[in-house]
């Protein structure tokens, strides 16, 4: 580290207003870059990144109430609903009222959605290959990001 770099680190501490010092900006840049890396893989499947996340959750959980799906995706109902509408129009999911509770809407993957799952199985590995990240590094990053999300959610809850 040069004297110039040491000086910047000292001056640009926790209260810095330099863009590159902001945790939120690093997360934003990483999110955009990861989403862009996914794009060509998901284009082959005819999916957007948010649609892919919805399908991942449904492939994992099976038939799920929309409210629970939204919670799993950490999205509000108003954001999930249009995603489901587009996936339903594409024939990948179906929505129907619960027989037990008419207020609840259940969503499930269709046969066509299950066929897409087979094609999507290569996506996680292809992304790792494209980024050059290894399994242990991904696991460490994921763990740290979940810890950050938990702390940020707790901070947000305290201000509500």
Residue pairs with C-beta under 8 A, 6 or more apart in sequence:
1 9
12 18
12 21
16 22
19 25
20 26
34 127
34 131
35 49
37 127
37 130
37 131
38 49
38 52
38 123
38 127
39 49
41 122
41 123
41 126
41 127
42 48
42 49
42 51
42 52
42 123
44 119
45 52
45 116
45 119
45 120
45 123
46 90
47 55
47 116
50 83
51 83
51 86
51 87
52 120
52 123
53 73
54 69
54 73
54 80
54 83
54 84
54 87
54 93
55 87
55 92
55 93
55 109
55 113
55 116
55 117
55 120
57 64
57 69
57 72
57 73
58 64
58 69
58 93
58 107
58 108
58 109
58 113
59 109
59 114
59 117
61 68
61 69
61 72
62 108
62 109
63 106
63 107
63 108
64 72
64 106
64 107
64 108
65 98
65 104
65 105
65 106
65 107
66 77
66 80
66 81
66 84
66 95
66 104
66 105
66 106
66 107
67 77
67 104
69 80
69 107
70 76
70 77
70 79
70 80
73 80
84 93
84 95
84 107
87 93
87 113
88 94
88 95
91 110
91 112
91 113
92 109
92 110
92 112
92 113
92 116
93 107
93 108
93 109
93 110
93 113
94 107
94 108
94 110
95 105
95 106
95 107
96 105
96 106
97 104
97 105
97 106
98 104
98 105
98 106
109 117
128 134
128 135
128 138
133 141
